[in-house]
Structure formats: structure tokens, C-alpha cells
Amino acid sequence: MTEPTHTSLGRLEEFDGLDTVADVSTGELELEERASLRRVAGLSTELADITEVEYRKLRLERVVLVGVWTEGTAAQSQASLAELARLAETAGSQVLEGLVQRRSRPDPATYIGSGKVRELADVVVATGADTVICDGELSPGQLRQLEAKLKVKVIDRTALILDIFAQHARSREGKAQVELAQLQYLIPRLRGWGESLSRQAGGRAGGANGGVGLRGPGETKLETDRRRISKRVAKLRREIAAMDTIRATKRGRRLANEVPGVALVGYTNAGKSSLLNAMTGAGVLVEDALFATLDPTTRRAMTPDGKAYTITDTVGFVRHLPHQLVDAFRSTLEEAADADVLVHVVDGSAPAPEEQVGAVREVLGEIARHRGEPLPPELLVINKADAADEVTLTRLRHLMPDAVVVSANTGQGINVLVEEIAGRLPRPEAVVEVVVPYTRGELVARAHADGEVLAEEHTPEGTRLRARVRPDLAAALEDYITDGSAV
């Protein structure tokens, strides 16, 4: 079994060494909690009759990966399977083997074809695996066929990602969103047990319900499960909608105060949370794992000239992100669409950063189409410069000439990034030229804090200002406007 504690402890030691964090942060406590319970290999006991949840906890550990290479290069197909391996390890599994089959399209019955299924079954027996993970989304029929032929648990990429989300969700909203996504995925994959579990409607009940021709099997267990899940889905949608109202209220309060907003978006494990910590000292959870952050975190930050703005850390994206998750997390993802600036964080040490950028932009484009509004301006940030090789960085600088190269780990380029963000934030539109009496010094202070002072001079009558301010402050300064100035 892969030993995850070494990576976790290494990150904790590195985080403890930061000069900006004096005490144990909330992120460290969450990371410690995640690493506090680990299965010891070789001590499991086979159970004859266990529930689905128990099955996953006890047996989703020794896995074989299988993918179908339909397009792209061999390196791209191998990178996709390597990412699946990281996902499996993040979920708590030990990857034993990985297989890729070249096909024009997945087999509609068994995903990889009947002959390859027999070969895969031999690999499963030889390695002692108890789970097979497919690098794609399986149809219900493919899932049943593979499990019947392989005699082990079979899951697909979507179920694996949903499992990771379920492990990492912390807030009430995050848990509700994950449960909604899981139920939407589960509904078409429910498996019934035939008429033995049906509700009989014979005898007097049958006569009362219509008599001859209508007696016999009634609602099956499968139909009952579907009805109960549909009710639960409807309830979760109502709860998430109510939570979205609260989120919209908070967002509206920030907009009313005209506080600019910045959203960190990017591929999972690109270093968004580390970047938030480096810029604000937020102390949020940082872990070298996929989908470590599910709940958005908003912190206050300051530009070099003292202007306040908010910066939000959002959930990461991945190639082929399950549409159930995009739908369930839509309200959370729209935090990015409501920002004034999108800071798109790219992992400079990744094998194919360009493909990750494309995957992120694809999901963002889907959100923009749903809203019917364009996305805010994008600022590309190449992170992990300390871990990336110079050849890769040179190539990325050529492909993304406007990108800022930083390292959240060492602090390289953070000051440049802060200045770049400050330059892209929206500026107040109203320009006023006023003479403010010395008795109204609070208006001068507001002009410095909330506006942009272009010129300032102290005269016998008061403080002469030429400033770019918000409409509400322009109205408060209206009585002190000098002749010839414009608002």
C-alpha cells in the first residue's frame, strides 16, 4: 500500500517553517485530521455480507487501472492513466497495475472488448486486486458486464472523483453538493433484485385497485429506491438553493460596498491554496493531493497603495470533470464568474500544463454559457517555478507571454503578482476636483482609502483634491466641488 503519511508530514514540516505563520493554522489541523487514520495492510478480514459503504472502506485499496486510448498521442494516454493513478491514491488505494488499450472507440458492451476482458481478468487474479478502475465514465450496462466477468468491484473515473469529493467535503454546503452529485450518478446505475422484492398487490388489495388483470407484482424494490432517491435529490436542490441565497447575500454586500473581488481558479493541485496563503497569510489547508480544497475560502487583501479587495480560493478542475459535479457545484463555481479578475493558476511542474489550461477554460466556458454573461478578465499565473525545469518554464513563457511566474513555496514573484492584480482591479469612475474644509477630514481619508487621489494640495481654505472616487463618495463631496471640475 502506498504510504501517504510521508508526504503529509513533509508538507506539515514545510508549512511549519513559514515565517508568516506563528501558530498552528486551521489548514494544518485539517491536514492532520485527514492523515490521522490510515489502514494497516495485511490486517483486513473478509466479510461475507457487508454494505456498499463498508465494501468501499475495506476493499477499495488494491486496484488495477484500465484505459482506452481513442485519440491523441501515446504520451497523452499515459498521462491520463497516470492522473487516474493519482486520483486512486488520493482516494486511499494501492495501484498494482495500469493497462491501456488502443481502440477507435470504447466497446459499448464491456468498454475494452470481450477478449481484453479475459486478459484483464488474468491480470486481476495474478495481482490479487479486488477493484478495477476504468479511465472513463461507464454506462450501467458496461458496469454490470465487467463486474460479472471480472468477479471484482468495478468503478469508473466519475465514481472515483465523487468518492474523493465525499472524503474531502467539510462544510454543510460542500457535503450537500457532493451528495447531490453522487445521487445523480447513482440513479441510472441502481440494480434491482427482480420480483422477489416487489410489493404484491393481490387479493383484496388487487381488487380494490382495479380487480382482474391488475393483481400481481406491485412496486419493486428498484422502483422504491429510485423514488426515495428522487425525493432526496429534490430536497438537496432546495437546501443548496437556500445556501446559494445566503452566499448571494454576502456577495451582494461586498458589491454594495464596491469591494473588488479576485478569484483563484485552476487545475486541481496547481497550488491555489498555497498562493492564497502566500498572499494573505490565510492559513487554509495545503496538501499535495488532488481536490484538497472543496469549500471556497474568501480573504481580505490589500494592494500596494492600500486599497482593499477580496481573494477567493475555489475548487480545482480536472480533465473530464463529471457533469454531475459541475451541476452540483455550479453556485460555488459561479463565485469565479462574479469576480472582477480571474487569476488562473497553472502548475508549471506538471507534465502537460497546456492541456490543464484547456481543461480549466472548458469548464469556465460552460459556466459562462449557463449564465449568459462573459467571464471577467483572466490573469495567467505559472506556479511552482521552484519545482519546474527551465526548459518547461521557457516554453510556457513563450506560449503565455503575459503570464506571471511565481513560487508560492519560496515567495518568488509574489510581489510582482500582487502589483499585477492591483493594476487589473476596476478603478472608480467619477473624477472630482474639490476643496474640502479641514473640519471634514474624514472625507479626505475616505478619498485615500476608497478612491484614487490624483493630486493633493493644502490651501488656506482646506485640502484641494483631484481624485477618482465612487459615486457615493462623489455625492458626499458635491458641496465642495470647485468651479470648472467635472463629476
C-alpha positions in Angstrom: 0.0 0.0 0.0 1.2 3.5 -0.8 2.4 5.3 2.3 0.6 8.7 2.4 1.9 9.8 5.7 5.4 10.7 4.4 4.0 13.3 2.0 1.6 14.7 4.6 4.3 15.0 7.3 6.6 16.6 4.8 4.1 19.2 3.9 3.4 19.9 7.6 7.1 20.4 8.3 7.4 22.8 5.3 4.3 24.7 6.4 5.6 25.0 10.0 8.7 26.6 8.6 6.9 29.6 7.1 7.8 32.8 8.9 4.4 34.3 8.3 2.6 31.6 10.4 3.3 31.7 14.1 0.7 29.3 15.4 -0.9 26.1 14.2 -3.3 27.1 11.5 -6.7 25.7 10.6 -5.3 24.2 7.5 -2.7 22.3 9.4 -5.3 20.9 11.8 -7.5 19.7 8.8 -4.4 18.1 7.2 -3.5 16.4 10.5 -7.1 15.1 10.7 -7.0 13.7 7.2 -3.7 11.8 7.9 -4.8 10.6 11.4 -6.5 7.4 10.2 -4.7 5.1 7.8 -5.3 1.4 7.1 -2.6 -1.1 8.0 -2.0 -3.5 5.2 -2.5 -7.2 5.9 -4.8 -6.9 8.8 -8.2 -6.9 6.9 -10.8 -9.6 7.5 -13.0 -10.8 4.6 -16.7 -10.3 5.5 -19.4 -12.4 3.9 -22.2 -9.9 4.0 -21.3 -6.2 4.0 -22.9 -2.9 2.9 -21.8 -0.8 0.0 -20.1 1.7 2.2 -18.3 -1.0 4.2 -17.2 -2.6 0.9 -15.6 0.6 -0.3 -13.8 1.3 3.0 -12.5 -2.3 3.3 -11.7 -3.2 -0.3 -11.1 -0.2 -2.4 -7.3 -0.4 -1.8 -5.7 -2.8 -4.2 -6.6 -1.7 -7.7 -5.9 -2.2 -11.4 -6.4 0.7 -13.8 -7.6 0.3 -17.3 -8.0 2.9 -20.0 -9.0 3.1 -23.7 -6.8 5.2 -26.0 -9.1 6.6 -28.7 -7.4 9.8 -29.7 -4.3 11.9 -29.1 -0.7 10.6 -28.7 0.6 7.7 -26.6 2.1 10.1 -24.2 -1.3 11.8 -23.6 -3.0 8.5 -23.0 -0.3 7.5 -20.5 -0.6 10.9 -18.8 -4.3 10.4 -18.4 -3.7 7.0 -16.8 -1.0 8.5 -14.5 -3.5 11.1 -13.4 -6.1 8.3 -12.7 -3.4 6.6 -10.5 -3.0 9.8 -8.5 -6.8 10.0 -8.1 -6.8 6.4 -6.9 -4.0 7.1 -4.4 -5.8 10.2 -3.2 -8.9 8.1 -2.5 -6.7 5.7 -0.4 -5.9 2.9 -2.9 -2.8 1.0 -3.8 -2.3 0.9 -7.6 -1.0 -2.5 -8.7 -1.1 -2.3 -12.5 -2.2 0.0 -15.3 -3.3 -1.1 -18.8 -4.1 1.0 -21.9 -5.9 -0.5 -24.9 -5.8 1.2 -28.4 -9.3 1.3 -29.9 -11.2 3.7 -32.2 -13.9 3.9 -29.5 -14.8 2.1 -26.3 -16.7 -1.2 -26.7 -20.4 -0.5 -26.0 -20.8 -3.7 -24.1 -17.6 -4.1 -22.0 -15.6 -0.9 -22.6 -12.5 -2.8 -23.7 -13.9 -5.7 -25.6 -14.6 -9.4 -24.6 -11.1 -10.6 -25.5 -9.4 -7.9 -23.4 -11.7 -8.6 -20.6 -10.4 -12.1 -20.3 -6.8 -10.8 -20.3 -7.8 -8.2 -17.7 -9.3 -11.0 -15.5 -6.0 -12.9 -15.6 -4.2 -9.7 -14.5 -6.7 -9.2 -11.6 -6.1 -12.8 -10.5 -2.3 -12.5 -10.8 -2.0 -9.3 -8.9 -4.6 -10.1 -6.2 -6.6 -6.9 -7.0 -10.1 -6.5 -5.7 -11.1 -3.4 -7.7 -10.8 -2.3 -11.3 -11.0 1.4 -12.1 -11.7 2.5 -15.7 -10.4 5.7 -17.1 -13.8 6.9 -18.4 -17.5 7.0 -17.5 -19.1 3.6 -17.8 -22.7 3.0 -18.8 -24.8 0.9 -16.4 -24.6 -2.0 -18.9 -20.8 -1.8 -19.2 -20.5 -1.7 -15.4 -22.7 -4.9 -15.0 -20.9 -6.8 -17.7 -17.4 -6.1 -16.4 -18.4 -7.0 -12.8 -20.0 -10.2 -14.0 -16.9 -11.2 -16.0 -14.1 -10.0 -13.7 -15.8 -11.1 -10.4 -14.4 -8.0 -8.6 -15.7 -4.5 -7.9 -15.6 -2.2 -10.9 -15.9 1.6 -10.8 -15.2 4.4 -13.3 -13.4 7.7 -13.2 -16.5 9.6 -12.2 -17.3 7.4 -9.2 -13.6 7.7 -8.1 -13.7 11.5 -8.2 -17.1 11.6 -6.4 -15.5 9.4 -3.7 -12.6 11.8 -3.2 -15.1 14.7 -3.0 -17.1 12.8 -0.4 -13.9 12.3 1.7 -12.8 16.0 1.5 -16.1 17.8 1.9 -16.1 19.7 5.2 -18.8 22.4 5.1 -22.6 21.7 5.1 -22.9 23.1 1.6 -20.0 21.1 0.3 -21.4 17.8 1.8 -24.8 18.6 0.3 -23.3 19.3 -3.1 -21.3 16.1 -3.1 -24.3 14.0 -2.0 -26.4 15.5 -4.8 -23.7 14.7 -7.4 -23.5 11.1 -6.1 -27.2 10.5 -6.2 -27.5 11.9 -9.7 -24.7 9.5 -10.7 -26.4 6.6 -8.8 -29.9 6.8 -10.2 -29.3 5.2 -13.6 -27.0 2.6 -12.1 -29.3 1.2 -9.5 -29.6 -2.6 -9.7 -32.7 -4.4 -8.7 -33.2 -7.9 -7.4 -36.1 -9.0 -9.5 -39.7 -9.6 -8.4 -38.7 -11.3 -5.2 -38.5 -7.9 -3.5 -41.6 -6.5 -5.2 -44.7 -5.4 -3.2 -47.6 -7.7 -4.0 -50.9 -6.1 -4.8 -53.1 -9.3 -5.0 -56.3 -10.4 -3.2 -58.5 -7.6 -1.8 -55.8 -5.0 -2.4 -55.7 -6.0 -6.1 -59.5 -5.9 -6.3 -59.6 -2.5 -4.6 -57.1 -1.2 -7.1 -58.8 -2.4 -10.2 -59.6 -6.1 -9.9 -58.9 -8.7 -12.7 -55.7 -8.1 -14.6 -54.2 -5.8 -12.1 -53.2 -8.2 -9.4 -49.6 -9.4 -9.0 -46.2 -7.7 -8.6 -46.5 -4.1 -7.5 -43.7 -1.6 -6.9 -40.4 -3.3 -7.0 -37.5 -2.5 -4.6 -35.7 -0.9 -7.5 -38.6 1.5 -8.1 -38.9 2.2 -4.4 -35.2 3.1 -4.3 -35.5 5.4 -7.3 -38.5 7.2 -5.8 -36.7 7.7 -2.5 -33.6 9.0 -4.2 -35.6 11.3 -6.4 -37.2 12.8 -3.2 -33.8 13.2 -1.6 -32.4 14.9 -4.7 -35.3 17.4 -4.7 -34.7 18.1 -1.0 -30.9 18.6 -1.6 -31.6 21.0 -4.5 -33.8 23.1 -2.2 -31.2 23.2 0.5 -28.4 24.2 -1.9 -30.6 26.9 -3.4 -31.2 28.3 0.1 -27.4 28.2 0.8 -26.9 29.9 -2.5 -29.2 32.7 -1.4 -27.0 33.2 1.7 -23.9 33.2 -0.5 -25.5 35.7 -2.9 -26.4 38.0 0.1 -22.8 38.1 1.2 -21.6 38.6 -2.3 -24.2 41.4 -2.7 -23.0 43.1 0.5 -19.4 43.1 -1.0 -20.7 44.5 -4.2 -22.7 47.2 -2.4 -19.5 48.2 -0.6 -17.8 48.1 -4.0 -15.0 45.9 -2.8 -13.3 44.4 -5.8 -13.0 40.6 -5.9 -10.4 38.3 -7.3 -11.0 34.5 -7.8 -8.2 31.9 -7.9 -9.1 29.2 -10.5 -7.0 26.4 -12.0 -6.4 22.7 -12.3 -6.5 20.6 -9.1 -3.3 20.7 -7.1 -1.9 23.7 -9.1 -1.2 25.4 -5.8 -4.1 27.8 -5.5 -4.4 27.4 -1.7 -0.7 27.8 -1.3 -0.9 31.0 -3.3 -3.7 32.3 -1.2 -1.6 31.7 2.0 1.4 33.3 0.5 -0.6 36.5 -0.5 -2.8 36.8 2.6 -1.4 34.5 5.3 -4.9 32.8 5.3 -3.6 29.5 6.8 -6.0 27.4 4.7 -5.5 23.7 4.1 -2.5 22.9 1.9 -1.9 19.3 0.8 -0.1 17.7 -2.1 -3.2 15.8 -3.2 -5.9 16.2 -5.8 -9.1 18.1 -4.8 -7.7 19.1 -1.3 -9.9 22.2 -1.5 -13.7 21.9 -2.0 -15.1 24.7 0.1 -14.3 28.2 -1.2 -12.4 30.5 1.1 -12.5 34.3 0.9 -9.9 36.5 2.5 -9.2 40.2 2.5 -6.1 41.5 0.8 -4.5 44.9 0.2 -3.0 46.4 -2.9 0.5 48.1 -2.6 -1.2 51.5 -2.4 -3.6 50.4 0.4 -6.8 49.5 -1.5 -8.8 46.6 -0.1 -10.0 43.7 -2.2 -11.2 40.1 -1.6 -9.5 37.0 -3.0 -11.3 33.7 -3.1 -9.9 30.2 -3.4 -12.2 27.9 -5.4 -12.4 24.2 -6.1 -10.0 22.8 -8.6 -10.8 21.4 -12.0 -9.7 18.2 -13.8 -10.0 16.7 -17.3 -13.4 15.2 -17.9 -14.8 16.7 -14.7 -18.1 14.8 -14.0 -21.0 16.8 -15.2 -22.9 15.9 -12.0 -20.2 17.8 -10.1 -20.4 20.8 -12.4 -24.1 20.9 -11.9 -24.0 20.4 -8.1 -21.1 22.9 -7.6 -22.5 25.5 -10.0 -23.3 28.0 -7.3 -19.7 27.6 -5.9 -18.1 27.8 -9.3 -20.0 31.0 -10.1 -18.0 32.7 -7.4 -15.3 32.9 -10.0 -17.7 34.3 -12.6 -18.7 37.1 -10.3 -15.1 38.2 -9.6 -13.5 41.3 -11.2 -10.3 39.4 -12.0 -9.7 35.7 -12.6 -6.3 34.5 -11.5 -5.8 31.3 -13.5 -3.1 29.3 -11.6 -1.1 26.8 -13.8 1.2 24.1 -12.4 4.5 24.8 -14.1 5.9 21.4 -12.9 3.0 19.4 -14.5 3.8 17.1 -17.4 1.3 18.9 -19.7 0.4 22.4 -18.3 -1.1 23.5 -21.7 -3.7 20.7 -21.5 -4.6 21.6 -18.0 -5.2 25.2 -19.1 -7.6 23.9 -21.8 -9.5 21.8 -19.3 -10.0 24.7 -16.9 -11.1 27.0 -19.7 -13.6 24.4 -20.9 -15.3 24.3 -17.5 -15.3 28.1 -17.2 -16.8 28.4 -20.6 -19.6 26.1 -19.6 -20.3 28.3 -16.6 -20.3 31.4 -18.8 -22.7 29.8 -21.3 -25.1 28.8 -18.4 -25.0 32.4 -17.1 -25.3 34.0 -20.4 -22.6 36.5 -19.4 -18.9 36.8 -20.4 -16.2 35.9 -17.8 -14.1 38.5 -16.1 -10.5 39.2 -17.4 -8.0 36.4 -16.9 -4.5 36.7 -15.5 -2.4 33.6 -16.0 0.0 32.7 -13.2 2.6 29.9 -13.6 3.1 28.5 -10.1 5.7 26.1 -8.7 8.6 27.8 -10.5 11.0 26.2 -8.0 9.9 22.7 -9.0 9.7 23.3 -12.8 12.6 22.8 -15.1 13.9 25.7 -17.1 13.0 24.2 -20.4 9.4 23.9 -19.4 9.3 27.4 -18.0 10.9 28.8 -21.2 8.2 27.1 -23.3 5.4 28.3 -21.1 6.7 31.9 -21.2 6.7 31.7 -24.9 3.1 30.2 -25.0 1.8 32.6 -22.3 3.8 35.8 -22.7 1.5 37.8 -20.3 1.7 35.2 -17.5 3.4 35.9 -14.1 5.9 33.3 -12.9 5.7 32.7 -9.2 6.5 30.1 -6.5 4.1 30.1 -3.6 6.6 27.8 -1.7 9.6 30.2 -1.9 7.8 33.5 -2.4 9.3 34.1 -5.8 7.3 36.6 -7.9 4.6 37.1 -5.3 5.2 40.9 -5.1 5.0 41.1 -8.9 1.7 39.2 -8.8 0.2 41.5 -6.2 1.1 44.5 -8.3 -0.3 42.9 -11.5 -3.6 42.2 -9.7 -3.7 45.7 -8.4 -3.3 47.1 -11.9 -6.2 45.0 -13.2 -8.7 45.8 -10.5 -11.6 48.1 -11.5 -11.0 51.8 -10.8 -13.6 54.3 -9.6 -15.2 56.1 -12.5 -16.1 59.6 -11.1 -13.3 62.2 -11.2 -13.8 65.2 -8.9 -11.8 68.3 -8.0 -12.8 69.7 -4.6 -11.6 71.8 -1.8 -12.5 70.0 1.5 -12.6 72.1 4.7 -10.2 70.9 7.4 -13.2 70.2 9.6 -14.2 67.4 7.1 -11.0 65.5 7.3 -12.9 62.2 7.2 -13.9 62.8 3.5 -10.2 63.2 2.6 -9.5 60.0 4.5 -12.2 58.2 2.5 -10.8 59.5 -0.7 -7.5 58.0 0.1 -8.9 54.7 1.4 -11.7 54.0 -1.2 -10.6 56.1 -4.2 -7.5 57.1 -6.1 -6.0 60.5 -5.2 -4.6 62.1 -8.4 -3.4 65.4 -6.8 -3.5 66.9 -3.3 -2.6 70.4 -2.0 -3.1 72.1 1.3 -4.5 75.6 1.0 -5.8 78.2 3.5 -9.4 77.2 2.6 -8.9 73.4 3.0 -7.4 70.4 1.3 -7.6 70.7 -2.5 -8.1 67.2 -4.0 -8.3 65.8 -7.5 -9.4 62.2 -7.1 -11.1 59.3 -8.8 -13.9 58.2 -6.4 -17.0 56.0 -6.3 -20.4 57.6 -7.0 -21.5 57.6 -3.3 -18.3 59.5 -2.2 -18.7 61.8 -5.2 -22.2 62.7 -3.9 -20.8 63.4 -0.4 -18.1 65.7 -1.9 -20.6 67.5 -4.2 -20.8 70.6 -1.9 -17.1 71.2 -2.1 -16.6 71.0 -5.9 -14.6 73.8 -7.3 -15.6 75.7 -10.5 -14.7 74.0 -13.7 -14.4 70.5 -12.3 -16.3 67.5 -13.6 -18.0 64.7 -11.8 
